[in-house]
Amino acid sequence: MKPFLLVAQREITTRIRKRSFLVMTLLGPILFGALIIAPALLSSSSEPEDLNLLVVDHSYILPGTPKAEGANLAYLNPAEVSEEQGLKLVRDQEEVDGLLYIPESINGDAEFSIQNAKLYTKETAPLGLASELEGLLERFAYEGKLRHFGVDPAIVTQAKSSASVKSLELSDQGSQASGTEVKTAIGFLGGILVYMFTFLYAAQIMRGVIEEKTSRIVEVLVTSVKPAQLMLGKILGIATVGLLQFGIWIVLTLAVASAAGAAGLLATDPSQMEAMSAAGMPQSGMMQSALEVLDTINVPGLIGMFLFYFLSGYLLYGALFAAVGAAVDSETDTQQFMLPLTLPLVLTFVMATSMMENPNGTLAVVLSMIPLSAPIAMMIRIPFGVPWYELLASMSFMVLGFLGTVWLAGRIYRVGILSYGKKTTYADLWKWIRMKH
């Protein structure tokens, strides 16, 4: 067996025997499953009770029985109750939760403009209640202004119409739902997974190299294995462990999701959605839209592309992180080299929104061709459809980028792994790269 394969085998057996590997392998899908199930459980739980609010309206814009979502409003006679008296009633009555006070219109009754209304509550007001009340006041102010100009608000309400536009994509076979929101979600999820796991496993390589260097184990290893072979074996070994762990996560997560669906915690078919809706559980159209769009997406191809870009991105960054680990004596010394390495991935992730808005634009195409940013950029673009020649070019650049970074990192690794005591600079790295065998 080749030396680098022996090193890879050692990395695999060492890491899968660690208790942390077992814990994270089992804990990962449980946490991910909790993220899937928790919203369904929360949505099925009882809604918080509405607040009981007194209303003192000195603008005289509200009717006697106003209604608002999240609050029960009790209208007090503004001619008899002041703001201070209303606050006293709130303090004296235990069943009352607060006061909505509306001052006189600062622009006069003809303008029907309400400013500086106040919401007093005994405890922190629920999120969105103030916005709900603002909308309530704006609606009645609008109706009041219509009446002032002699327009019946009922006629305006009857004149309002609704419209909907269904987005369809044309193909040789006909047309199909475009599913922009679902494709955006899939692309963003793929991009963030590549971003997270690339850093996670590449950082493990760097820490492993630093540990072997500081413990002087590497001095024993290089007597029988060349430094470049040692680096490549470590990269491949941790890549295998990462793919194994990731595969287990996928299987267990699907099992958790299937169990949740069987228990009725997830709605995966129209009849189940209708039953949940009849039970009072709020449903968005996202799930049904997702099922329709997934029928038009090559899911096996999408998974295959994810594995390719995850693996190629990890190998590329893993080689660079291994070089950084070999060049320093402790993890604290890696900071000066980490920024140039992590910046391409971070900037690509920051520009993800722009790429999702225009997945075939110049920015998205260019970033998907650069090996340092392609793993995230291409995963964002693939659900929207990428021409085969762009996909082939990107994959070719990824392979060439990996080979280039392995060569570059290997030249740094073979010198840096046996260098101690001196803080490495960029000038040292350049000298190591140019150094002849």
N, C-alpha and C positions, 0 to 999 in steps of 0.2 A: 504494500500500500504506500502511496506517495506521502511524503512527510506532511504536506499541508492538510491532507485528509486525516492523518492521525491527530493533528492539532485540532481540526474541526470536531473529530469524534470525542476528543477530551473535553472540549468546550460544551458539547451537547450533554454528555453524561454528567459532567460536573454541575451544570446549571439545572437540569431537570430533577436532580436529586435534592436541590435546595428546598427548604420548607417554604421560602418566599415564592418560588415558582408555583408550587401547589396552591398556596393561598390565593395568589393573584389570578391563577387560572380558574379557580372556582368562584372567586369573588367578583371578577369582571362581569360575567353574564348575569349574575344576581343583581348587581348594581344597574346594569343596562336594562334588565327585565323590570326592575323597580321603576325606572324612568318611563317604561312603556305602560305599566299597570297603574302607577300612581295617579296620572291625570284622569283615568277612567274611574278610579275609586273616589277621587276628590269631586268629580262631576256628579257622581251618584249620591254623594253625601248631602245632607240637608243644607239648604241655603241659609245664610245668616238672616236673622230676623231684621225686619225693617226698623229703622229708628223712628221714634215718636217725636216729631218736631212741632213746636208752636210757630205760628207765622204772624208777624206784625208787619202789615204792608201799608206804609205811609205814602206809597206811590199810587195806590188804588189801581194797580194794573192787573192783579190776580183776581180770579173769580172767588166765590165763597167756598168752593170745594176743590181746590187744586190737588192734582195727583202727581206723584213723582216716583220713579223706580228707586227702591232702596230706602224710602222714607214714607211715613204716614204723617200727612200735614194737617194740623188743626188750625183753622183760620180764626184769628181773634179780631174783634172790632177795632180797627186802627184809631177810631175817634175816641175810644175809651182807654186804650192801652198804649203806653209809651215803651220805648226800648228798655228802660230801666225796670219798668213794671213787668215786662215780659221775661226779663232775666230773673227777676224775683220769683215768678211763677215756676220757672224751670228749676230753681234751687229748692223750692218748697215742695214740688210734686215729684215723688220718687219715680213714677211711671213715665215721666217726660224726660227725653234724652237731650233736647237742645232747643235752640231758637233760631229761626230764620228771620232776620230783620231787614226790611227793604225801606231805605230812606226816601224822601221826596225826590222827584225827578229834578236834577240840577239844571236841565234845559227847558223846563216847563212841561206842562201836561201835553202840549201839542206835539212835542218831539218824541214822547214815549221812550225816553232813554233812561235806563236804570244803571246807575253807577254806585259803587261802594256798598253793595249789599253785604251783609255779614251773616256768617253761619257760626253760631255758638254751640258747642257740644260738650257734654260732661267728660267724655273720653275722646281719644283720637278719632276723627271722622273716617269712615270707610273710604278706601281708594275709589275715586271717581264720583263720589256723592256731590262734591262741589261743582264738578263739570255738568252733572245731571241737572242740578238746580239752575245753573247758568243757562242751559238749554231751555229749561222750563220758562225762565223769565224772558229770554229772548223771543220765545214763541208767542207768549201773551203780549209782549210789547209790540211784536210785528202785527198781531191781529188788532191791537188797539190802534196802531197807526193806519191800518187799512180802513177801519171804521171811521177814523178821523177824516180820511179823504173820500168817504162815501162808498167804500167798496165792501161788499159782504164777504167775510173770510170763508164762509161755506162755499161760495162760488169759486174762490181761488183754490180751495181744497179739492173741489170736484174737477177743476181744470188740470190738476197735476196728473202726470202720466209716468209710467215706468217703462224702461227699455232694457233689453239684455242683448249682449253680443257674444255668440259662441265662436271661439277661435278654433279654426280648422286648418290643417296642413294638407296641401295637395301632394299626391304621389301618383305613380303610374297606375296603381290599383284603384285610385279614387281619392277619398279624403278621410281624415281621421282627426280626432281631438288633439290639439297641440299640447295641452297639459303643461303650460309654461311653469305654473307654480310647483307642480310635482317634480318636473325636471330640474327646476332650480333647487328644490330641497334635496333631491338625489345627488346633484352635482356638489352642493355645499357639504353634504354629509360625506361623500367620497373624498373631497378635498381636505376636510378637517381630520378624517381618519388617517389619511396619508401623512398629514402634517404632524399629528400626535405620535403615531407609531414610528415614523422616521426618526424623530428626536429621541423617543424613548429607547429604541434599540441601538441607535448610533451612540447615544450617551453611555449605554452599557459597554460598548466596545472601548470607548475612551477610558472609562473607569477601570475596566479589566486590564488594559495596557498599563495604566498608571500603577495599579496594585502590583502587577508582576515586576514592574521596573523598580518601584520603591522597596519591594521585598527581596530584590536581587534574584528572584526565580528565573528571570529572563536570561541571566548570565549562564545558567545551567542549560536552558533550552536551546540557546543559540550554538551550543557546542555540537548539537546533533541536527539542528534545523536552521536553515538560512533565515535571516530576519524577514525577508519578503514572504517566504513560505509561512512563517509564523503569523505574520499579519493577515495573509489571505485565509489561512485556516481559522483564525479567530473570527474574521468577518463571516465566513461561510457557516461556521458553527453557530454563532449567535443568530444568523439569519434563519437557520433551520429551526432553532428553538423558538424564534419569533413566529415563524409560519405555523409551527405546531401549536403554539399557544393561541394564535389567532384563529386557527381552524377549530380548536376546541371551543373557543368563545362563540364562534358562529353556530356550531352544532348545539351547544347548550342554550344560547340565546333563542334559537329557533324552537327548541324544546320548551323553554319558558313561555315564549309567545304562543305556541300551540296550546299549552296547558291553560294559559290565560284566556285564549279564545274559547276553549272547551268549557271553561268555567263561566263564560259569559261576560268576562271583563273587557274583551275586545270585540268590536263589531267588524266582521270580515265579509259578510254577505248582505245583500239588500234586505232580506227578511229579518236578519238579526238587527240591522240598523233600525228598521221600522219598529221592532219590538222595544228596543232601547228608547227610541223616540217616544213611543206610547207610554213608556214608564216614566217619562219626564226627564230623561237624561239628554242634555243638549248634544246635538250632532251637527258637525260642519259637513260640507260637501267634500272635504279633502279626502276622506277615506274612499268614497265611491269614485271620485275623480282619479285617485291614485290607482285603483284597481283597473279602471278603464285605460289609463295611460300605460301601465305596466304591460298590458296586452300588446301594445305597439312597440315596446322596447325589447331589444335583444338582451334579456337578462343574463344568460350565460356569457355572452360576449362582454357585457358590462363588468361582470365579476372577473372574467379573464383579464380585461384591461386594468382593473383595479389591482389584481395580483401582480401584473407586470410592472406597473408604475410604483406600487408599494415596494416591490422587491428591488427594482433597479434604482429607485430613489434611495432606499436604505443602503444598498451596496455602495452607491456613489458617496453618500454622506458618511457611511461607516468607514470607508477608506480614509476620508479626510479627518474624521474624528480620531481614528487610530493614529494618524500622523501627529495630531495635536497631543494625544496622550503620550506618544513616544518622545515628543520634544520637551516636555516639562517634567518637573520632579514632584509636583503636587497638583491637586485639582484646583487650588486657588490661583495657580499660575496660568490656567487655561483661558482666563477671561480676555486677555489681550488678543487671542487668536479666534475666539468664538464669534465675535461680532461679524467679521467678514464672511464666516461660514453660514451663520444663521440668517443674515440679512436677506439673501435672496428668497428664502422660504417665507420669512416674516412679511416682506414687502408683497410677495405674491398673494399671501393670505389676506393682507390688508386690501389689496386691489380686487379681491374676489367679487365684491358687489358690482364693480364696473364690468368685470368679465361676464357675470351672469346676466347683466342687462344687455350686453352685446357679445354673445359667445363667439361670433364669427368676425368680430372687429379686429383691427390691426393689433391692439394691445394684447388681446387674448391669443391671437395666432403667434405673435412674436414670443410671448412668455411660454407658450406650449412647445416651442422649438428649442429653447435654452435648457440644457440638461439640469441646471440648478433650480429652475422654477417649473419645469414641465410636469413633474409628478402632481402638483396641485392644480396647475392651470389646465392640463389635459383632462383630469378627472372632473373639473367643473364643466368643460366643454362637451365631453363625450355624450351625456344624456341628451343634448340638443342635436346631436348628429355632427360628425366630423368627416370631411372627405377622406377617402381611403389614402390618397397620396400624402395628405398632411399627417395622418396617423402613422403611416409608414415612415415618413421623414422624421417625425418626433421620436418614434421608437428606435430608429437608427442612430439619431443623435444621442439618445439615452445610453445605448450600448457603447458608442464611441466615447461618451463622457465618462462612463464607468471605467473603461480601459485606460483612459487618460489620467483619471484621478488615482487609479491603482498604481500606475507607473510613477506618478508624481509623489504620492504618499509613500510608496515603497522606498524611494530614494531618501526621503526624510526619515523614514522609520529605521532603516538599516544603520544610520549614524546616530540618530537621537536616542534610540533604545539603550545605547551603552554610554550615553553622555550624562554626567552627574555634576552637581555642584555649581553650575553656572546658569544664570537665567538666560533662556534662549530669546533671541531677537529675530526680527524678520530678516536681517542681514545674515544671521546664522542659517536660517532656513534656505535662503537663496544659495548660500555657499554649499550646503549639503546637497541641494538639487544638482548643482553643477559639478559636484565632486565625481571624479572618475573612480571606477572600481579598483 
